[in-house]
Amino acid sequence: MAKKAKKAKERRWIRLVRPPDENGVGVFCLRRAKKDTFYVFKEIPCAIGGRGFVVHRVGLAEVYYTRVGEPEECSCECLGFLAHSNCKHILGLKALLENEAV
């Protein structure tokens, strides 16, 4: 019986569609498997470490409170984070912060 070839890890992309405006509201797009998903985000105060964001998936009622910073400071309310202790929202926001886009 032949072994199945390992699936190549899919690449994810993030781009800042609209930088935060005077109210602090911006838009980013996550691309995964040739599918674009748009999110509205706003930085919010975070008293327990890291930087806090509210992230809303455009077109759905999904709203996630996401915290990024050092690994122990990262958290998100999405199912991906709850299952794996990491998620696309944290990875995307960290990439934008590292590139000083936000």
C-alpha positions, -999 to 999 in steps of 0.1 A, spaced: 0 0 0 14 34 -10 19 61 15 -1 93 11 20 123 3 19 149 30 -1 179 22 19 210 18 11 235 45 -12 261 31 0 297 31 -20 324 48 -18 361 38 -29 392 56 -32 426 42 -44 459 57 -73 470 36 -79 502 55 -57 516 83 -74 526 115 -93 559 110 -98 588 135 -121 565 155 -95 537 155 -115 514 132 -97 496 104 -101 466 81 -79 437 73 -82 407 50 -71 372 57 -65 349 27 -65 312 31 -70 285 5 -78 312 -21 -106 326 0 -106 361 13 -122 369 46 -126 405 57 -125 417 93 -132 451 109 -110 457 140 -105 483 167 -78 485 194 -93 485 228 -78 491 263 -62 460 278 -53 461 315 -39 426 318 -10 427 293 -6 428 256 -27 449 232 -64 443 230 -85 443 198 -121 437 190 -123 418 157 -156 414 137 -159 392 107 -177 412 80 -210 396 69 -214 375 100 -222 382 136 -189 368 148 -171 392 172 -139 381 189 -119 398 217 -83 392 208 -52 400 228 -17 400 213 18 404 228 42 380 243 31 344 239 17 342 274 -3 374 268 -21 361 236 -57 350 237 -88 350 215 -124 340 220 -126 320 187 -129 283 185 -95 279 168 -78 294 198 -98 274 223 -89 242 205 -52 250 196 -41 279 218 -34 298 186 -55 313 158 -55 332 126 -67 364 143 -37 365 166 -12 356 139 -27 382 116 -27 410 141 8 401 152 20 403 116 4 437 112 19 450 144 54 436 136 52 455 102 40 486 120 9 486 99 -13 491 130 
